[in-house]
């Protein structure tokens, strides 16, 4: 297993949902990201590793732009952005959405790697 950086429980707003009325107002979603990197740096410096604050800020910004019908679409966009903009070889994206009264949440999980040609 390669070294991993994990962001757990990132909250952000997004206009998302199949019916138009669901997308009318932003909803709060929660994401968990697990990012694989080749190896953590030997020096105690941010250079040579992934800045998880920068990743979190980028995900929040991405989710806040436009609207989407599916959380599956958002998960794929997040995975592609993380792989394309950060030194990450593989990313697992989990998104949770509180939408059904009888559940705690519904969600999706995807894994993408740089070798897939994102």
Secondary structure, DSSP 8 states (H G I E B T S, - for coil): --EEEEEEEEEEEEEE-SSHHHHSS-EEEEEEEEEEES---SSSSSTTS--HHHHHHHHHHHHTSSEES-HHHHHHHHHHHHHHHSS-SEEEEEEEE---TTSS-EEEEEEEEGGG--
